[in-house]
Amino acid sequence: MGDPDSERDAGRTVETPYEFPDAEPATAARSRAESLEPGGESSESVAVAGRIMLSRPQGRLAFATLRDWTGEVQLFALERQTENFEAFTRLNLGDWIGVRGEPVKTRRGEPSVRVREWVLLARARRPFGDKWRGVTDPEIRYRQREVDLWANPSSREVLLRRSQMTRRMRERLWTMGFVEVETPIFHRIPGGAHARPFVTHYNALDADVYLRIAPELYLKRLVVGGIEKVFELGRVFRNEGLSYRHNPEFTMLEIYQAYVDYRAMMALTEDLVAGLAEDVVGTTRFTYQGRELDLTPPWRRATMAELVSETTGEPADVRTPVDELRRRLIEAGGEVEPSWGSGKLLLELFEKTTEKSLWDPIFVCDYPVEVSPLARRHRRDPELVERFEPYIAGREIGNGFTELNDPDDQRVRFEAQAEERAAGDEEAMVVDEDYLRALEHGLPPTGGLGIGVDRLAMLFCDCSHIREVIAFPMLRTER
């Protein structure tokens, strides 16, 4: 199959093949040798390809470890049987090679592939880690993810598990009759969530456009159009800081279903998340960051007011005097803006005192109207809306409503948001006339749900930082 080193040693570029067909997973090749007796060999042929992770020349024989995306298998080379044996012993750690040979089990009982012929597929011109013992420097791990994935197999397992999760997420929703769609990434105006957008310029139209902060308003327009069960799984963008649970671009699952309210969406949420836990982890009861977690439905449901009152030991709700809520928030270490009403103050007090203590899965329900411009007013209390947020392990993983379908009420709320934006709140929404026109055509009773896919992956992969589950997270500029 050629001697790759001969050309390299002569100072010329190594000519590598364009393909190496028929390679099977390293773990499959290893399994072929598992059933053999120590010292036994098979007459069948096998082909594998991957990186050299360890090389141990020992005179007239040599051992190497080959790793592909499924795992590892030992390579066993003999001078009298292996083509270009000397070049094989000079392979660098990290070189990609393709091997053809036979499954064998060494006298010490190690399943292996005996190398008959091999070819260099790509040369590793840069080293990976400290002799492949793993890369621990976070700067290298996240800036050079390709290094991290090879040096730390656990990192590759996280991304593979995340992929399994999103695949099963889609499959479960398809089975329930939901239609998957794609809506625009570029928005003429920011909307669909309370967040600061990224803005860019579209030269052809000489107009500024915004990277979407949520697909919500477009998806509900599709419900108006008659697609009664719809979802989108895609990237959203929010111009916010970096933290263990925040990345400026992240993946969101948004689901809308006609003829149901937020109670039905809570049931869908717990069933979907518990089902994904079964699919990905194998159980709804597992350990996250050293602490037991049970996602088995039904989850507890409690109002925001109830939870704040439980945590602080003092009754609190949207009718608590504003001055009293300000005092409690300041005492809890929070900041207060003069324009905040009782609803915003109650939310801030909840986030400051309560949310991190919510370990077991729980639906925090019935939010103030002031902080929920797209949710329908509560059927029993007009100061509240029918909104919930699921919390797991002290972290919010989603947001759901009985959707506001009254165009007049929606216009009033949009206008209130626009006033806040004009007063300096860069996260407030603007009036979306296209969406209001759609509502005037009639939106049936609808339940909506958004789930942060990255945060859910953190749970299933036992990761404490969001950057662990994103292939290429945003990082601060290198200095």
ROVEX-977158 format. One record per residue (C-alpha): chain; residue number from 0; x, y, z; residue in one letter. Coordinates in Angstrom, 2 decimals. Each point is the difference from the previous one (the first is absolute). Layout:
// ROVEX-977158
   chain     n        px        py        pz   res
       A   NUM         X         Y         Z     a
...
// end
This chain:
// ROVEX-977158
   chain     n        px        py        pz   res
       A     0      0.00      0.00      0.00     m
       A     1      3.02      2.25     -0.28     g
       A     2      2.55      1.46      2.41     d
       A     3     -1.21      3.42      1.17     p
       A     4      3.21      0.82      1.81     d
       A     5      2.27     -0.35     -3.02     s
       A     6     -1.31      3.15     -1.61     e
       A     7     -0.18      1.90      3.28     r
       A     8      3.61     -0.82      0.83     d
       A     9      1.03      1.27     -3.41     a
       A    10     -1.55      3.38      0.84     g
       A    11     -3.01     -0.44     -2.26     r
       A    12     -3.69      0.14      0.84     t
       A    13     -1.53     -3.36      0.88     v
       A    14     -2.59     -1.12     -2.52     e
       A    15     -2.96     -1.36      1.93     t
       A    16     -2.94     -1.94     -1.48     p
       A    17     -3.33      1.57     -0.84     y
       A    18     -1.95     -2.70      1.82     e
       A    19      0.24     -3.07      2.20     f
       A    20     -3.22     -1.93     -0.66     p
       A    21     -1.50     -2.83      2.01     d
       A    22      1.47      0.99      3.36     a
       A    23     -2.12     -1.31      2.84     e
       A    24     -0.26      1.49      3.49     p
       A    25      2.95     -0.67      2.28     a
       A    26     -2.33     -1.46      2.62     t
       A    27     -1.43     -2.45     -2.57     a
       A    28      3.50     -1.13     -0.96     a
       A    29      0.83     -0.45      3.67     r
       A    30     -3.16     -2.06      0.49     s
       A    31      1.07     -2.35     -2.81     r
       A    32      3.07     -0.92      2.04     a
       A    33     -1.76     -0.22      3.38     e
       A    34     -1.19     -3.58     -0.52     s
       A    35      3.47     -1.35     -0.85     l
       A    36      2.19     -1.86      2.44     e
       A    37      3.21      1.73      1.15     p
       A    38      2.52     -0.44     -2.78     g
       A    39     -2.81     -0.81     -2.45     g
       A    40     -0.56      1.57     -3.39     e
       A    41     -2.73      0.22     -2.61     s
       A    42      0.32     -0.59     -3.69     s
       A    43     -2.51      2.74     -0.85     e
       A    44      1.17      3.41     -1.14     s
       A    45     -0.84      3.29      1.68     v
       A    46      0.58      3.67     -0.87     a
       A    47      0.12      2.84      2.55     v
       A    48      0.93      3.68     -0.12     a
       A    49      0.69      2.66      2.59     g
       A    50      2.70      1.81      1.95     r
       A    51      3.06     -1.52      1.59     i
       A    52     -0.35      0.71      3.71     m
       A    53      2.89     -2.07      1.34     l
       A    54      3.03     -1.58     -1.67     s
       A    55      2.29     -2.60      1.61     r
       A    56      2.67     -1.40     -2.33     p
       A    57      1.72     -3.06      1.53     q
       A    58      2.69     -1.16     -2.39     g
       A    59     -1.51     -2.22     -2.65     r
       A    60     -3.53      0.59      1.17     l
       A    61     -1.98      3.12      0.82     a
       A    62     -3.24      0.82      1.75     f
       A    63     -2.15      3.07     -0.60     a
       A    64     -3.41      1.19      1.10     t
       A    65     -2.36      1.17     -2.72     l
       A    66     -2.98      2.14      0.99     r
       A    67     -3.00      0.97     -2.10     d
       A    68     -3.27      1.62      1.04     w
       A    69     -1.34     -3.25      1.46     t
       A    70      2.97     -0.98      2.16     g
       A    71      3.39     -1.68     -0.17     e
       A    72      1.63     -3.17     -1.25     v
       A    73      3.58     -1.19      0.39     q
       A    74      2.13     -0.41     -3.11     l
       A    75      2.58     -2.79     -0.02     f
       A    76      2.77      0.22     -2.62     a
       A    77      2.72     -2.56     -0.76     l
       A    78      3.10      0.81     -2.05     e
       A    79     -0.35     -3.12     -2.15     r
       A    80     -3.72      0.46     -0.70     q
       A    81     -0.68      3.74      0.01     t
       A    82      0.58      1.99     -3.16     e
       A    83      2.36      2.98      0.59     n
       A    84      0.58     -1.06      3.59     f
       A    85      2.78      2.53      0.65     e
       A    86     -2.20      2.89     -1.13     a
       A    87     -2.80     -1.32      2.23     f
       A    88      2.27      0.22      3.04     t
       A    89      0.78      3.65     -0.83     r
       A    90     -3.62      1.19     -0.11     l
       A    91     -0.71      3.08      2.07     n
       A    92     -2.64      0.12      2.70     l
       A    93     -3.11      1.40     -1.63     g
       A    94      0.72     -1.20     -3.53     d
       A    95     -3.04     -1.35     -1.86     w
       A    96      0.53     -3.40     -1.55     i
       A    97     -2.02     -2.70     -1.73     g
       A    98      0.79     -3.61      0.81     v
       A    99     -0.87     -3.34     -1.53     r
       A   100      0.70     -3.24      1.83     g
       A   101     -1.48     -2.79      2.10     e
       A   102     -1.67     -0.09      3.43     p
       A   103      2.28     -1.64      2.58     v
       A   104      0.27     -0.28      3.74     k
       A   105      3.47      0.40      1.46     t
       A   106      1.44     -2.51      2.43     r
       A   107     -0.86      2.44      2.76     r
       A   108     -3.61     -0.05     -1.12     g
       A   109     -0.26      3.42     -1.68     e
       A   110     -2.40      0.08     -3.00     p
       A   111      1.95      1.49     -2.90     s
       A   112      0.31      0.43     -3.74     v
       A   113      3.18     -1.47     -1.46     r
       A   114      1.25      2.52     -2.56     v
       A   115      0.56     -1.50     -3.43     r
       A   116      0.05      3.25     -1.98     e
       A   117     -0.64      3.61      0.90     w
       A   118     -0.04      3.49     -1.50     v
       A   119      0.46      3.50      1.38     l
       A   120     -3.25      1.96     -0.40     l
       A   121      1.07      3.30      1.60     a
       A   122      3.04      1.16      1.88     r
       A   123     -0.43      1.65      3.43     a
       A   124      2.37      2.95     -0.28     r
       A   125     -0.96      1.38      3.41     r
       A   126      0.07     -1.96      3.27     p
       A   127     -3.15     -0.69      2.01     f
       A   128      0.29      0.45      3.74     g
       A   129      2.59     -1.59      2.22     d
       A   130      0.62     -3.28     -1.85     k
       A   131     -3.75     -0.45     -0.31     w
       A   132     -0.58     -0.19      3.73     r
       A   133     -2.69      2.65     -0.42     g
       A   134     -0.30      3.76     -0.36     v
       A   135     -1.04      1.81      3.17     t
       A   136      0.71      3.64     -0.92     d
       A   137     -3.46      1.58     -0.61     p
       A   138      1.47      2.45     -2.49     e
       A   139      1.22     -2.86     -2.20     i
       A   140     -3.07     -2.15      0.57     r
       A   141     -2.54      2.56     -1.22     y
       A   142      2.05      2.01     -2.48     r
       A   143      1.36     -3.14     -1.64     q
       A   144     -2.93     -2.37      0.38     r
       A   145      1.52     -2.33     -2.59     e
       A   146      2.87     -0.59      2.44     v
       A   147     -2.34     -0.45      2.95     d
       A   148     -2.12     -2.59     -1.80     l
       A   149      2.96     -2.27     -0.69     w
       A   150      1.88      0.51      3.24     a
       A   151     -3.12     -0.29      2.20     n
       A   152     -2.40     -2.74     -1.15     p
       A   153     -2.53      1.21      2.59     s
       A   154     -0.40      3.24     -1.98     s
       A   155     -0.87     -1.96     -3.12     r
       A   156     -2.50     -2.06      2.00     e
       A   157     -1.74      3.20      1.13     v
       A   158     -0.52      1.19     -3.57     l
       A   159     -1.16     -3.43     -1.14     l
       A   160     -2.47     -0.15      2.88     r
       A   161     -1.28      3.47     -0.88     r
       A   162     -0.49     -1.16     -3.60     s
       A   163     -1.96     -3.01      1.24     q
       A   164     -2.16      2.31      2.12     m
       A   165     -0.93      2.34     -2.86     t
       A   166     -0.70     -2.92     -2.33     r
       A   167     -2.38     -1.59      2.50     r
       A   168     -1.55      3.40      0.74     m
       A   169     -1.00      0.30     -3.64     r
       A   170     -1.16     -3.60     -0.24     e
       A   171     -2.23      0.31      3.07     r
       A   172     -1.63      3.18     -1.32     l
       A   173     -0.51     -1.50     -3.46     w
       A   174     -1.68     -3.00      1.64     t
       A   175     -2.37      2.38      1.80     m
       A   176     -1.01      1.54     -3.33     g
       A   177      2.02      3.23      0.17     f
       A   178      1.29      1.55     -3.23     v
       A   179      3.59      1.26     -0.06     e
       A   180      0.56      3.33     -1.75     v
       A   181      2.70      2.61     -0.52     e
       A   182     -0.64      3.70      0.55     t
       A   183      2.24      2.99     -0.80     p
       A   184      3.26      0.66      1.84     i
       A   185      0.01      3.63     -1.18     f
       A   186     -2.82      2.07      1.50     h
       A   187     -1.01      3.49     -1.07     r
       A   188     -0.78      0.83      3.62     i
       A   189      1.06     -1.80      3.19     p
       A   190     -2.73     -1.95      1.70     g
       A   191     -1.21     -3.18      1.59     g
       A   192      1.91      0.34      3.26     a
       A   193      1.34      2.53      2.46     h
       A   194      3.68      0.26     -1.05     a
       A   195      2.54      2.27     -1.65     r
       A   196      0.44     -0.92     -3.68     p
       A   197      2.99     -0.11     -2.31     f
       A   198     -0.36      2.38     -2.94     v
       A   199      1.59     -0.17     -3.43     t
       A   200     -0.44      1.80     -3.32     h
       A   201     -1.54     -1.48     -3.12     y
       A   202      1.74      1.79     -2.88     n
       A   203     -2.42     -1.01     -2.77     a
       A   204     -2.91      1.71      1.76     l
       A   205      2.11      2.60      1.80     d
       A   206     -1.72     -0.96      3.24     a
       A   207      0.95     -1.18      3.46     d
       A   208     -1.23     -3.46      0.97     v
       A   209      0.18     -1.90      3.28     y
       A   210      1.10     -3.53      0.73     l
       A   211     -3.02     -1.66      1.52     r
       A   212     -0.30     -0.18      3.76     i
       A   213     -2.92     -2.45     -0.35     a
       A   214     -2.09     -1.54     -2.81     p
       A   215     -3.21      0.35      2.03     e
       A   216     -1.96      2.58     -1.98     l
       A   217      0.63     -1.70     -3.35     y
       A   218     -1.02     -3.39      1.40     l
       A   219     -3.27      1.37      1.37     k
       A   220     -0.71      1.55     -3.39     r
       A   221      0.26     -3.54     -1.41     l
       A   222     -2.63     -1.11      2.54     v
       A   223     -2.21      2.83     -1.27     v
       A   224      0.63     -1.45     -3.46     g
       A   225     -1.36     -3.38      1.08     g
       A   226      3.10     -2.00      1.01     i
       A   227     -1.45     -1.01      3.34     e
       A   228      3.01     -1.88      1.44     k
       A   229      3.35      1.52     -0.92     v
       A   230      3.56      0.12      1.29     f
       A   231      3.41      1.37     -0.89     e
       A   232      3.38     -1.10      1.28     l
       A   233      2.63      2.60     -0.81     g
       A   234      2.45      2.68      0.99     r
       A   235     -1.00      3.24      1.69     v
       A   236      2.23      2.95      0.84     f
       A   237      0.01      2.31      3.01     r
       A   238      2.49      2.78      0.56     n
       A   239      0.76     -0.84      3.61     e
       A   240      2.95     -0.93      2.17     g
       A   241      1.78     -3.33      0.37     l
       A   242     -0.61     -2.22      3.01     s
       A   243     -0.24     -3.65      0.98     y
       A   244     -3.57     -0.02     -1.34     r
       A   245      0.14      2.70     -2.73     h
       A   246      1.47      0.02     -3.50     n
       A   247     -1.00      2.75     -2.46     p
       A   248     -1.04     -2.55     -2.63     e
       A   249     -1.82     -3.06      1.24     f
       A   250     -2.51     -2.61     -1.11     t
       A   251     -3.69      0.33      0.78     m
       A   252     -2.89     -2.40     -0.49     l
       A   253     -3.31      1.84     -0.42     e
       A   254     -3.33     -1.84     -0.17     i
       A   255     -3.53      1.32     -0.62     y
       A   256     -3.25     -1.94      0.13     q
       A   257     -3.49      1.26     -0.74     a
       A   258     -2.98     -0.59      2.29     y
       A   259      2.00     -0.55      3.21     v
       A   260      1.13      2.19      2.90     d
       A   261      3.10      0.21      2.21     y
       A   262     -1.08     -3.00      2.06     r
       A   263      0.21     -2.22     -3.07     a
       A   264      3.42      1.46     -0.84     m
       A   265      1.24     -0.79      3.51     m
       A   266     -1.08     -3.61     -0.51     a
       A   267      1.74     -0.06     -3.38     l
       A   268      3.16      1.45      1.55     t
       A   269      0.34     -2.55      2.80     e
       A   270     -0.82     -2.91     -2.31     d
       A   271      2.47      1.18     -2.66     l
       A   272      2.85      0.65      2.44     v
       A   273     -0.56     -3.23      1.92     a
       A   274     -0.19     -1.93     -3.27     g
       A   275      3.25      1.56     -1.22     l
       A   276      1.66     -0.96      3.29     a
       A   277     -1.04     -3.61     -0.63     e
       A   278      1.33      0.21     -3.56     d
       A   279      3.33      1.64      0.81     v
       A   280      0.88     -0.93      3.59     v
       A   281     -2.04     -3.17      0.22     g
       A   282     -2.03      1.09      3.02     t
       A   283     -1.91      2.95      1.45     t
       A   284      1.96     -0.38      3.26     r
       A   285      3.68      0.89     -0.25     f
       A   286      2.76      2.00      1.64     t
       A   287      0.73      3.54     -1.11     y
       A   288      3.13      1.68      1.38     q
       A   289      0.12     -2.52      2.84     g
       A   290     -3.64      0.45      1.06     r
       A   291     -2.99     -2.21     -0.68     e
       A   292     -2.56      1.26     -2.49     l
       A   293     -3.37     -1.56     -0.82     d
       A   294     -1.81      1.17     -3.14     l
       A   295     -2.86     -2.48      0.30     t
       A   296     -3.38      1.71     -0.64     p
       A   297     -2.06      1.56      1.39     p
       A   298      2.11      2.98      1.04     w
       A   299     -1.05      2.41      2.71     r
       A   300     -1.96      3.09     -1.05     r
       A   301      0.18      3.15      2.14     a
       A   302     -0.60      3.70     -0.59     t
       A   303      2.84      2.48      0.07     m
       A   304     -1.66      1.77      2.93     a
       A   305     -0.25     -3.25      1.98     e
       A   306      3.66     -0.84     -0.57     l
       A   307      1.31      3.45      0.95     v
       A   308     -2.13     -0.07      3.14     s
       A   309      1.30     -3.47      0.90     e
       A   310      3.64      1.00     -0.49     t
       A   311     -0.05      3.39      1.70     t
       A   312     -2.51     -0.82      2.74     g
       A   313     -2.01      3.13     -0.86     e
       A   314     -3.14      0.13     -2.16     p
       A   315      0.67      1.55     -3.41     a
       A   316     -2.05      0.41     -3.18     d
       A   317     -0.80      2.61     -2.65     v
       A   318     -2.24      1.83      2.48     r
       A   319      2.74      0.45      2.59     t
       A   320      0.78      3.74      0.22     p
       A   321      2.76      1.09     -2.36     v
       A   322      2.03      1.61      2.82     d
       A   323     -0.11     -3.25      1.96     e
       A   324      1.21     -2.05     -2.98     l
       A   325      2.79      2.52     -0.65     r
       A   326      1.16     -0.30      3.59     r
       A   327      0.04     -3.78     -0.10     r
       A   328      1.85     -0.09     -3.32     l
       A   329      2.69      2.40      1.25     i
       A   330      0.39     -2.03      3.20     e
       A   331      0.47     -3.10     -2.16     a
       A   332      2.86      1.72     -1.84     g
       A   333     -1.92      0.94     -3.13     g
       A   334     -0.04      3.24     -1.95     e
       A   335     -3.15      2.07     -0.50     v
       A   336     -1.04      2.19     -2.92     e
       A   337     -2.46      2.85      0.73     p
       A   338     -2.28     -1.02     -2.89     s
       A   339     -0.55     -3.56      1.25     w
       A   340     -3.48     -0.84      1.15     g
       A   341     -1.02     -2.73      2.41     s
       A   342      0.08     -2.68     -2.71     g
       A   343      3.59      0.66     -1.03     k
       A   344      1.07      0.33      3.64     l
       A   345     -1.62     -3.34      0.85     l
       A   346      1.83     -1.67     -2.89     l
       A   347      3.34      1.49      1.07     e
       A   348     -0.62     -1.09      3.59     l
       A   349     -0.76     -3.53     -1.21     f
       A   350      3.20     -0.13     -2.05     e
       A   351      2.07      1.36      2.86     k
       A   352     -1.38     -2.15      2.82     t
       A   353     -1.67     -3.08     -1.37     t
       A   354      0.93     -1.38     -3.42     e
       A   355      3.38     -1.51      0.92     k
       A   356     -1.63     -2.06      2.76     s
       A   357     -2.40     -1.75     -2.41     l
       A   358      1.88     -3.27     -0.46     w
       A   359     -2.76     -2.48     -0.74     d
       A   360     -1.97      0.67     -3.21     p
       A   361     -2.74      2.53      0.55     i
       A   362     -2.26      2.24     -2.05     f
       A   363      0.07      3.59      1.26     v
       A   364     -3.43      1.30     -1.05     c
       A   365     -2.10      3.14     -0.31     d
       A   366      2.38      2.87     -0.74     y
       A   367     -0.84      3.72      0.25     p
       A   368     -1.45      1.64     -3.11     v
       A   369      2.73      2.66      0.21     e
       A   370      2.74     -2.48     -0.96     v
       A   371     -2.01     -2.14     -2.45     s
       A   372     -1.03      2.03     -3.07     p
       A   373     -0.91     -3.01     -2.18     l
       A   374     -1.96     -2.14      2.47     a
       A   375     -3.76     -0.03      0.52     r
       A   376     -1.44      1.46      3.20     r
       A   377     -0.79     -2.51      2.69     h
       A   378     -3.62     -1.13     -0.07     r
       A   379     -0.34      0.66      3.76     r
       A   380      2.30      2.97      0.58     d
       A   381      0.49      2.78     -2.59     p
       A   382      3.23      1.14      1.72     e
       A   383      1.62     -3.30     -0.98     l
       A   384      0.47     -1.98     -3.21     v
       A   385     -0.19     -3.71     -0.73     e
       A   386      3.72     -0.53     -0.27     r
       A   387      2.39     -2.60      1.38     f
       A   388      3.73     -0.62      0.08     e
       A   389      1.36     -3.49      0.70     p
       A   390      2.96     -0.03      2.41     y
       A   391      2.39     -2.91      0.49     i
       A   392      3.13     -0.01      2.16     a
       A   393     -0.43      3.70      0.80     g
       A   394     -0.08      0.99     -3.65     r
       A   395     -2.83      1.15     -2.25     e
       A   396     -0.17     -2.26     -3.06     i
       A   397     -3.02      1.42     -1.78     g
       A   398     -2.95      2.35     -0.21     n
       A   399     -3.63     -0.65     -0.91     g
       A   400     -3.33      1.83     -0.28     f
       A   401     -3.60     -0.11     -0.77     t
       A   402      0.61      2.27     -2.99     e
       A   403     -1.50      3.46     -0.12     l
       A   404     -2.39     -0.01     -2.98     n
       A   405     -1.84      3.30      0.51     d
       A   406      1.46      2.51     -2.52     p
       A   407     -1.21      3.00      2.01     d
       A   408      1.61     -1.16      3.24     d
       A   409      3.14     -0.96     -1.92     q
       A   410      0.24      3.48     -1.51     r
       A   411     -0.30      1.61      3.43     v
       A   412      2.79     -2.21      1.32     r
       A   413      2.23      0.62     -3.01     f
       A   414     -0.49      3.75      0.44     e
       A   415      0.95     -0.26      3.68     a
       A   416      3.14     -1.88     -1.03     q
       A   417      0.79      2.65     -2.61     a
       A   418     -0.24      2.69      2.68     e
       A   419      2.45     -1.93      2.17     e
       A   420      2.34     -0.31     -2.97     r
       A   421     -0.22      3.72     -0.69     a
       A   422      0.85      0.60      3.66     a
       A   423      3.24     -1.94     -0.41     g
       A   424     -0.88     -3.69      0.48     d
       A   425      1.87     -1.60     -2.93     e
       A   426     -1.57     -3.40      0.72     e
       A   427     -3.61      1.19     -0.30     a
       A   428     -2.04     -0.88     -3.09     m
       A   429     -1.41      2.25     -2.69     v
       A   430     -3.43      0.08     -1.67     v
       A   431     -0.14     -2.76     -2.62     d
       A   432     -2.70      1.03     -2.43     e
       A   433      0.36     -3.15     -2.12     d
       A   434     -0.67     -2.18      3.02     y
       A   435     -2.95      2.14      1.11     l
       A   436     -1.49     -0.28     -3.48     r
       A   437      0.35     -3.79      0.23     a
       A   438     -1.80     -0.01      3.37     l
       A   439     -2.85      1.94     -1.58     e
       A   440     -0.53     -2.96     -2.35     h
       A   441     -0.55     -2.09      3.13     g
       A   442      2.33     -2.11      2.14     l
       A   443     -1.91     -2.88      1.65     p
       A   444      0.66     -0.86      3.66     p
       A   445      3.65     -1.08     -0.11     t
       A   446      2.64     -1.31      2.35     g
       A   447      3.66      0.82     -0.56     g
       A   448      3.29     -1.30      1.35     l
       A   449      3.68      0.81     -0.39     g
       A   450      2.77     -2.27      1.33     i
       A   451      3.69      0.89      0.21     g
       A   452      1.64     -2.96     -1.73     v
       A   453      3.48      0.78      1.30     d
       A   454     -1.16      0.11      3.62     r
       A   455     -1.85     -3.27     -0.42     l
       A   456      3.15     -1.54     -1.48     a
       A   457      1.93      1.21      3.05     m
       A   458     -2.29     -2.09      2.20     l
       A   459      0.23     -3.17     -2.08     f
       A   460      3.78      0.32     -0.45     c
       A   461      0.69      0.93      3.65     d
       A   462      1.70      3.26     -1.04     c
       A   463      0.16      3.06      2.25     s
       A   464      0.83      2.54     -2.75     h
       A   465     -1.90      0.67     -3.21     i
       A   466      3.21      0.16     -2.03     r
       A   467      0.51     -3.73      0.64     e
       A   468     -3.04     -0.90     -2.14     v
       A   469      0.58      2.51     -2.84     i
       A   470      2.51     -1.14     -2.61     a
       A   471      1.47      3.49     -0.45     f
       A   472     -1.13      2.35      2.78     p
       A   473      0.59      3.74     -0.05     m
       A   474      3.20      0.91      1.87     l
       A   475      1.61      3.23      1.02     r
       A   476      2.59      1.42     -2.38     t
       A   477      3.47     -1.45      0.45     e
       A   478      2.62      2.41      1.27     r
// end
